[in-house]
Amino acid sequence: VAALPTRDHRGLAEAAAAYLAEHGGGVRPAAACLAVAGPVVEGRIRLTNAGWEPDTVERVRSHLGIDDLTVINDFEALAWSLPGLGAADLTAVGGALPPAAGPRAVLGPGTGMGVAGLVPVPDGANGRWVPVPGEGGHVDVPAGTDREIEVMRLLRAELGAANAEYLLSGDGLARLYRLLAMLDGVRPQPMTAAMIVERRDEPACAEALAVFCGLLGSFAGNVALTTGATGGVYLAGGILPRIPGVLQASDFRRRFEDKPPVTDYLKAIPTALIVHPYPALVGASVRLAQENA
């Protein structure tokens, strides 16, 4: 694995070519799957935060000389990673690790809130997996306490809607911290998600993280019910791997299960935090292996 600064390359094709020149051992791959942080629609690629011009899969394929090349969104790659992750790559959150069978879901608060499913499909001896990407981060905030309802009221007044992503993301955590301070009549300090995580022992930051994890638990339970994810709900993104202790001690799992009359159904669904450092790379390899099986 190597990290290449995007500013050093004109686009995805050039960055991939530079990687192969340095680490490919002089061998051109017969097939490849690339996962990118941005939408891939009808062969067009746009990386959200790279500063590159929009590209096409065909140009990348031609530049690299790899006919069998696929480009997928990085959160779809996260969904693909789920069958490829082992016990050492996961930390159970409030229960056992997910079983091998059943539909699965992955969600991740980071730059935004990503949600995707992965469904097993019988196909011969081994079966296949089919990813189900979507825009689940834009559903309504699952407020479950009076204080959360007040936060949602402020959120709607400020942004015109109460999308889950407005609170369950990096920017959302900072916004949540600020809205909680407003409810208390306190002038909030300018804070980023990284600062809140770093100062998590301070009361205001601790409350913001506690509310964040509680809302996330309700949200994850909704995802499990919507997708029928009996094979487990997996947690990813840039925030949660930095606060595993906070997540474990929070109301996440209680809120995940607290949905009468289907509490028993949810109690049987495991939840796990992905701790593998490069799960999207695992997912790209799983997809490539399945497509070339």
C-alpha positions in Angstrom: 0.0 0.0 0.0 1.3 3.5 -0.9 -0.1 7.0 -0.5 0.2 9.4 -3.4 -0.7 13.1 -3.0 -3.4 14.0 -5.5 -1.8 17.4 -6.1 1.2 15.6 -7.7 -0.9 14.0 -10.5 -3.2 15.3 -13.2 -5.9 12.7 -12.6 -6.8 9.2 -11.5 -5.2 7.6 -14.6 -1.9 9.4 -14.0 -1.9 8.6 -10.3 -2.6 4.9 -11.0 0.1 4.8 -13.6 2.6 6.3 -11.2 1.7 3.7 -8.6 2.2 0.9 -11.1 5.5 2.3 -12.3 6.8 2.4 -8.7 5.3 -0.7 -7.2 4.1 -2.9 -10.1 7.3 -4.8 -10.6 7.2 -4.3 -14.4 4.0 -6.4 -14.7 0.8 -4.9 -16.1 -2.3 -6.2 -14.4 -4.7 -8.2 -16.5 -7.6 -6.7 -14.5 -8.2 -4.0 -11.9 -10.8 -2.5 -9.8 -10.4 1.1 -8.5 -12.4 2.6 -5.7 -12.8 6.4 -5.7 -14.1 8.9 -3.3 -16.8 10.3 -5.5 -19.7 9.4 -7.8 -19.2 7.1 -10.8 -22.2 7.6 -13.1 -22.5 6.1 -16.6 -18.7 5.9 -16.9 -18.0 9.4 -15.7 -15.9 9.9 -12.6 -15.8 12.9 -10.3 -13.6 12.8 -7.1 -15.3 15.0 -4.6 -12.3 16.4 -2.8 -9.3 15.8 -5.1 -9.4 19.0 -7.1 -9.1 16.9 -10.3 -11.2 17.6 -13.4 -14.0 15.1 -14.1 -12.7 12.0 -15.8 -14.1 8.9 -17.6 -13.5 5.2 -17.0 -12.6 4.8 -20.6 -9.8 7.3 -20.4 -8.4 5.6 -17.3 -8.7 2.2 -19.0 -6.9 3.4 -22.1 -4.2 5.3 -20.2 -3.3 2.2 -18.1 -3.7 -0.3 -20.9 -5.9 -2.5 -18.8 -9.0 -3.6 -20.7 -10.7 -5.3 -17.8 -10.9 -2.2 -15.5 -13.8 -1.2 -13.2 -14.1 2.0 -11.2 -16.6 2.0 -8.2 -17.5 4.5 -5.5 -15.4 4.0 -2.3 -18.5 3.4 -0.2 -19.7 0.7 -2.5 -16.2 -0.7 -2.1 -16.8 -0.7 1.7 -19.9 -2.8 1.2 -17.9 -5.2 -1.0 -15.3 -5.5 1.8 -17.6 -7.1 4.3 -17.1 -10.7 3.1 -13.4 -10.2 3.0 -12.9 -8.9 6.6 -11.8 -11.3 9.3 -12.3 -11.3 13.0 -9.1 -9.2 13.5 -10.6 -6.5 11.3 -13.7 -6.0 13.4 -14.6 -5.0 16.9 -18.0 -6.1 18.2 -20.2 -3.2 19.5 -22.5 -4.5 22.1 -22.6 -8.2 21.1 -21.0 -10.9 19.1 -19.3 -10.4 15.7 -21.5 -10.7 12.7 -22.1 -14.2 11.3 -21.1 -15.3 7.8 -24.6 -15.4 6.3 -27.4 -13.0 5.7 -27.7 -9.5 4.1 -25.4 -6.9 5.5 -25.3 -3.2 5.8 -22.4 -0.7 6.3 -22.7 2.9 7.3 -20.0 5.5 8.0 -20.0 9.0 9.3 -17.1 10.9 7.8 -17.2 13.7 5.2 -20.9 12.8 4.8 -22.9 9.8 5.9 -22.6 6.8 3.6 -24.9 3.9 3.7 -24.9 0.7 1.5 -26.1 -2.9 1.7 -24.7 -6.2 0.5 -27.0 -9.0 -0.4 -26.0 -12.7 -0.9 -27.4 -14.3 -4.1 -27.3 -18.1 -4.6 -25.2 -18.9 -7.6 -23.6 -22.3 -7.8 -21.5 -23.7 -5.0 -20.2 -20.4 -3.5 -22.9 -17.8 -4.3 -22.3 -14.2 -5.2 -22.8 -10.8 -3.5 -24.7 -7.8 -4.9 -24.1 -4.4 -3.5 -27.0 -2.0 -2.9 -25.7 1.6 -2.7 -28.1 4.5 -1.9 -28.5 7.9 -0.3 -29.5 6.7 3.2 -27.6 9.5 4.9 -30.2 12.0 3.8 -33.1 10.4 5.7 -34.5 12.4 8.7 -32.7 12.6 12.0 -34.0 9.7 14.3 -34.4 11.9 17.4 -35.2 9.8 20.4 -35.1 12.2 23.4 -36.6 15.6 24.2 -33.2 17.2 24.0 -32.6 15.6 20.6 -36.0 16.9 19.4 -34.9 20.4 20.4 -31.7 20.0 18.5 -33.7 18.9 15.5 -35.9 22.0 15.8 -32.9 24.3 15.7 -31.4 22.3 12.8 -34.6 22.7 10.8 -34.7 26.4 11.5 -31.1 26.7 10.4 -30.9 24.5 7.3 -34.6 24.0 6.4 -34.4 20.2 7.0 -33.2 17.7 9.5 -31.2 15.3 7.4 -29.2 12.7 9.4 -26.1 13.7 7.6 -26.4 17.2 9.0 -25.6 15.7 12.4 -24.0 12.3 11.7 -20.9 13.3 9.9 -17.7 15.2 10.6 -19.3 18.6 10.0 -22.4 17.3 11.7 -20.6 16.5 14.9 -19.3 20.1 15.0 -22.8 21.4 14.3 -24.2 19.1 17.0 -21.8 20.6 19.5 -22.8 24.1 18.6 -26.6 23.4 18.7 -26.3 21.8 22.1 -24.5 24.9 23.4 -27.2 27.0 21.9 -29.8 25.0 23.8 -27.9 25.8 27.0 -27.6 29.5 26.3 -23.8 29.2 26.0 -21.7 30.8 23.4 -20.0 27.8 21.7 -16.3 27.8 20.9 -15.4 27.2 17.3 -14.8 23.4 17.1 -14.1 20.8 14.5 -14.9 17.2 14.8 -11.2 16.4 15.3 -11.0 18.9 18.2 -14.2 17.5 19.8 -12.6 14.0 19.6 -9.3 15.2 21.0 -11.1 17.0 23.9 -13.6 14.3 24.5 -13.1 14.3 28.3 -14.4 17.9 28.5 -18.2 17.9 29.4 -19.5 19.7 26.4 -17.5 17.5 24.0 -18.4 14.4 25.9 -22.1 15.3 25.6 -21.8 16.0 21.9 -20.2 12.6 21.3 -22.7 10.9 23.5 -25.6 12.4 21.6 -23.9 11.6 18.3 -23.5 7.9 19.3 -27.1 7.7 20.5 -28.4 9.2 17.3 -26.2 6.8 15.3 -27.6 3.8 17.2 -31.1 4.8 16.2 -30.1 5.5 12.7 -28.2 2.1 12.4 -31.3 0.3 13.8 -33.4 2.0 11.1 -30.9 0.9 8.4 -31.0 -2.7 9.8 -34.8 -2.8 9.6 -34.9 -1.2 6.1 -32.3 -3.5 4.6 -33.1 -6.7 6.6 -29.4 -6.8 7.5 -29.5 -10.0 9.5 -25.9 -10.6 8.7 -24.9 -7.6 10.7 -24.5 -3.8 10.5 -20.9 -2.6 10.1 -19.6 0.8 11.1 -16.9 2.7 9.2 -16.0 6.2 8.4 -13.3 8.6 9.7 -14.7 9.3 13.1 -15.7 6.1 14.8 -12.3 4.3 14.6 -10.9 7.2 16.7 -13.4 6.8 19.5 -14.0 3.0 20.0 -14.2 3.4 23.8 -16.7 6.2 23.6 -18.8 4.2 21.1 -18.7 1.1 23.3 -19.7 3.0 26.5 -22.5 5.0 24.7 -26.2 4.3 24.2 -25.5 3.2 20.6 -26.5 -0.5 21.1 -29.5 0.3 23.4 -30.8 2.8 20.9 -30.1 0.3 18.0 -32.4 -2.3 19.7 -35.0 0.1 21.2 -37.7 -0.1 18.5 -40.8 -1.9 19.8 -42.3 -4.2 18.7 -39.3 -5.4 16.7 -36.7 -5.2 19.6 -36.1 -9.0 19.6 -35.5 -8.9 15.8 -32.8 -6.2 16.3 -31.3 -7.9 19.3 -30.3 -10.8 17.0 -28.5 -8.5 14.6 -24.8 -7.9 15.5 -23.1 -4.6 15.1 -19.4 -4.2 14.5 -16.8 -1.5 14.0 -14.4 -2.0 11.1 -10.9 -1.5 12.3 -9.0 -2.6 9.1 -6.9 0.4 7.9 -7.8 0.0 4.2 -11.3 -1.7 4.0 -12.1 -0.1 0.6 -9.0 -1.8 -0.9 -10.3 -5.1 0.5 -13.6 -4.4 -1.1 -12.1 -3.6 -4.5 -10.2 -6.9 -4.4 -13.4 -8.9 -3.3 -15.3 -7.4 -6.2 -12.5 -8.1 -8.7 -12.2 -11.7 -7.5 -16.0 -12.3 -7.8 -16.2 -10.7 -11.3 -13.2 -12.8 -12.5 -14.2 -16.1 -10.8 
